[in-house]
Amino acid sequence: MNTPLIVAPQWVADRLEDPEIIIIDCRFALNDPQLGRQQYLASHLPGAYYLDLNRDLSSPVQQHGGRHPLPDRGELARKLEGLGIKFNQTQVVVYDDSRMAFAARLWWLLRHLGHDRVSLLDGGFSAWQTAGYPVSEEVPEPRLGGSFTPQVQADAVVDIEAVKARKDLPGVVLIDSRERDRYLGEREPIDPVAGHIPGAINYPWQEVTDDRGFVKSQEAQRQRWQDIEADRELIVYCGSGVTACVNLLSLELAGIQGSKLYAGSWSDWCSYA
């Protein structure tokens, strides 16, 4: 069965009782790391579990590697198993309330681990609430019966050495996913150095959705990437490897396969400056 990349609130509402579907809440705020968990405890989709960007979807920050290094794969696999997820059997639905910024990180991680049965809730938690569907304060018990043995797609991610070696080669396109003013170095609210990796072009991640958080049409995604030749090797980055995943989702929606994440992103690159 083909797994839809994007699912509407009604699609999820119709399947809330389906034991083969597991919902994960990824709400988070970079400027208030406790907020997402607090929001989850106050109100979430019925039966949804919570995974935290810092605690669950990243590993501890080091001198290099960026602000959100990829999590230990084995540890993440054990957490997913503890939620009852069966590798490539369970349909996982992920959501946030930040235009896919954090849900796309988990979507990409699951795909990176070889689990393709994952979809994102269109419009996120706000769309669910606006549609009048039920919410809950109850934290579900861990499910038994999970079994998650990753089949890591190692070629989906690159490090700084690969970026240095490949970024200027013919046929390689380096894509910066941050807002235009951060790309231009006019503003840098987070990292110690402003600017971008030499040779990178700018496709801000917010362009993937509308201002309510709904994903723009597949045709709009195709038009967005129309200047990228189909046979190019695409390496995508952002500030710390999180919102770049929204662009990776956009590329997938546009039918462009095989794009790679520079996981450390600008925060790793400028740590060597």
Steps between C-alpha positions, in 0.01 A plus 500: 500500500632843407549726799385859445761761588233745618170409668205726578352533849191304389720213377651474849165550678353209305783274621541595867394152612725318253760303704735499202535880509716682756491879532797702623489862615822693421408850614801704611625857529867581454474802731314305772606132495240398762202649317430212263478244780280738703269544201485125454410439865226763478341373179589263217348263247341203679753221544795708381845455650753781537857511369715800589740659249781536754451185708379250241571624147853633563811392688693719745676803354878474461766747386422409139206327336247781529231605745282193437725203418314195377388271781670169569323270255481204736361712782235655274408155370446378858277799573294435187472134593383604847212689339388178337631579153569198282766565239343579162163366616361767729363813334649796688334843486705796623397858568610829653368856499793664321437449129661153509831631644530228764266232368702488178812425708333182633359420154854519360652301789249219455575488130874513576455194721321323215143540629302636206151479649488852639272794417472861615175657621414786267457826689625346824330526837332832416323348200384209715359736762340731245322204342347422840649154545550362851806567714624335817714568806557128559855373446468154346678201649790358295375235261631147508596309189728755338787371291733746332824385337626790286621462145699823491504692173856624551521688170216733607729702728838670453753661734716809464780314324261374233359850454848647461597232252182510290346845512698646208480197276300525177157349555489569875261761638526623859169636635470731803154471656510799736319830468640731235650753742684230692630353174625846400660551840288808572363341817620209714295445816645163603844411367822691579582566134271647232494406133477178301716223361675629185319389187168425670172619352201600714160329519338611831318212667192709583408506130396134517179585691254785508478733800252264672738206474329315216734344246478662158390280210729251330491720192615797709784287638602397148497862384706598802784272393463543125840670465676196648600252232369152572836323493669724757627379836326715759645566846261687728582684822356761738615628839525167680357227275137538612308728262705372206278193532203713391682567173581129471128434535429761231747334264334165563159650425643645180614153395871567550657199670830443675570843649743504792501673837810675631402419855736741677398782268611861549552460877754225431661680206556825689631315808822450303528869410 
